[in-house]
Amino acid sequence: MKTLNSRPAVLFTLALAFLFHSIAAAAMDEAVLSKGQTLYLPIYSDIWHGDRVVDGRYPLKNQVSALVSIRNTSLKSSIRVTSAKYFSTDGKLLKQYVGAPKTIGPMGTYELFVEKQEARGGSGANFVIQWEAGAPTNPPVVEAIHADIKGHSTFTFVITAHPINPEK
């Protein structure tokens, strides 16, 4: 059996690998444009922590607030948020945050807020957010910043929305 140990074969293999890497990198850098999406955003209105006690329950639960930030990443086009539904851990619709479509101008941000005292959502709460645009544009960045601030102690974390198919 003959092996390819020659210098031209090695150079060809390296060139081919570089070409594939360059094509993949260019594809990753290319923004995928959209005329709208349905986004799933996890929300934690409370956080369980600590060790389980004898009967299997978690001993501690902290309520946290959540600031939902919908950021239009287009330098030129507006987008419209048409719906922002807030669901509980068991999937019950708790609140529709957007009564009428809300337009977000280029590079603008629209915010929603889930108060710390809102305990109905639970640790598995979520938003389903729908947005649309008149022409293909950059999708918005949608995040939830969770916080519990007590004196000199701060607990924060960020969750990012993910596109979903609303038909499934």
C-alpha positions in Angstrom: 0.0 0.0 0.0 1.4 3.4 -1.0 1.1 6.3 1.5 1.2 10.0 0.7 4.3 11.3 2.5 5.5 13.6 -0.2 5.8 17.3 0.4 3.2 18.2 -2.3 0.6 15.9 -0.8 1.1 17.5 2.7 0.9 21.0 1.2 -2.2 20.1 -0.7 -3.8 18.7 2.5 -2.9 21.9 4.4 -4.2 24.1 1.7 -7.5 22.2 1.5 -7.9 22.4 5.3 -7.2 26.1 5.2 -9.8 26.6 2.5 -12.5 24.7 4.4 -11.6 26.6 7.6 -11.9 30.0 5.7 -15.2 29.0 4.1 -16.6 28.0 7.5 -15.3 31.1 9.2 -16.9 33.3 6.5 -20.2 31.6 6.9 -20.1 32.1 10.6 -19.4 35.8 10.2 -22.2 36.3 7.8 -25.3 37.5 9.7 -28.5 35.5 9.0 -31.2 38.0 8.1 -34.9 37.4 9.0 -38.3 39.0 8.6 -39.4 37.6 12.0 -39.0 34.9 14.6 -40.6 33.3 17.6 -38.2 33.2 20.5 -38.2 31.1 23.7 -36.7 32.9 26.7 -36.3 31.0 30.0 -37.1 33.0 33.1 -36.3 32.0 36.7 -38.6 33.9 39.0 -37.2 31.8 41.8 -34.0 29.8 42.3 -33.7 26.7 44.4 -30.4 26.3 46.2 -28.7 24.4 49.0 -28.9 20.8 50.0 -32.0 18.5 49.9 -33.6 17.7 53.3 -34.7 14.3 54.3 -38.0 14.3 52.5 -36.4 15.3 49.2 -37.4 19.0 49.1 -34.9 21.8 48.6 -34.5 23.9 51.7 -34.0 27.3 50.3 -35.6 29.4 47.5 -34.8 32.9 46.5 -37.1 35.2 44.5 -35.3 37.1 41.7 -36.5 39.8 39.3 -35.9 39.6 35.6 -35.3 42.5 33.2 -36.1 41.3 29.6 -34.1 43.3 27.1 -35.2 43.2 23.4 -32.4 44.9 21.4 -32.8 45.8 17.7 -29.4 45.1 16.2 -30.2 46.8 12.9 -28.5 50.1 12.0 -31.2 50.9 9.5 -34.5 49.0 10.0 -37.1 49.0 12.7 -38.6 45.8 14.0 -42.0 45.2 15.7 -42.5 43.1 18.8 -46.0 41.6 18.2 -46.3 39.4 21.3 -44.5 38.7 24.6 -46.4 35.9 26.5 -45.2 35.0 30.0 -45.8 31.4 31.1 -45.5 29.6 34.4 -43.5 26.4 35.2 -46.5 24.3 34.4 -47.1 26.1 31.0 -50.0 28.3 32.2 -50.2 31.7 30.4 -49.8 34.3 33.2 -49.6 37.5 31.3 -49.4 39.0 27.8 -46.8 41.8 28.1 -47.4 43.4 24.7 -51.1 44.4 24.0 -50.4 46.1 20.7 -47.3 45.8 18.4 -44.4 47.8 19.8 -41.9 49.2 17.2 -38.3 49.3 18.1 -36.2 51.7 16.0 -32.7 51.0 14.7 -30.4 50.2 17.5 -33.2 50.7 20.0 -34.2 48.6 23.0 -37.6 47.6 24.4 -37.7 46.3 28.0 -40.1 44.1 30.0 -39.8 43.6 33.7 -40.8 40.6 35.9 -40.9 41.8 39.5 -39.1 40.0 42.3 -42.4 39.5 44.1 -43.9 37.6 41.1 -43.9 34.1 42.5 -46.4 32.4 40.2 -43.9 31.8 37.3 -41.6 29.6 39.3 -38.2 28.3 38.4 -39.4 27.1 35.0 -41.2 30.2 33.8 -40.6 31.5 30.3 -41.5 34.1 27.7 -42.5 33.3 24.1 -41.7 36.5 22.2 -42.6 37.1 18.5 -41.1 39.9 16.4 -41.4 40.9 12.7 -39.9 43.3 10.2 -41.0 44.6 6.8 -37.8 43.3 5.1 -35.1 40.9 6.1 -32.9 42.4 8.9 -30.6 41.4 11.7 -32.5 39.5 14.4 -32.7 41.2 17.8 -30.6 40.2 20.8 -33.1 39.1 23.5 -31.8 38.5 27.0 -33.1 38.3 30.5 -31.0 39.7 33.3 -32.0 38.1 36.6 -31.0 39.8 39.9 -31.4 39.6 43.6 -29.6 42.5 45.3 -29.5 42.6 49.1 -27.2 45.3 50.7 -23.7 44.4 49.7 -24.6 41.0 48.3 -25.6 40.7 44.6 -26.7 37.7 42.6 -27.1 38.2 38.9 -27.1 36.0 35.7 -28.1 36.4 32.1 -30.1 34.1 29.9 -30.4 34.4 26.1 -33.5 33.7 24.0 -33.5 30.9 21.3 -35.5 30.7 18.1 -38.3 28.1 18.1 -40.8 26.9 15.6 -44.2 28.0 16.9 -45.9 25.2 14.9 -44.2 22.4 16.9 
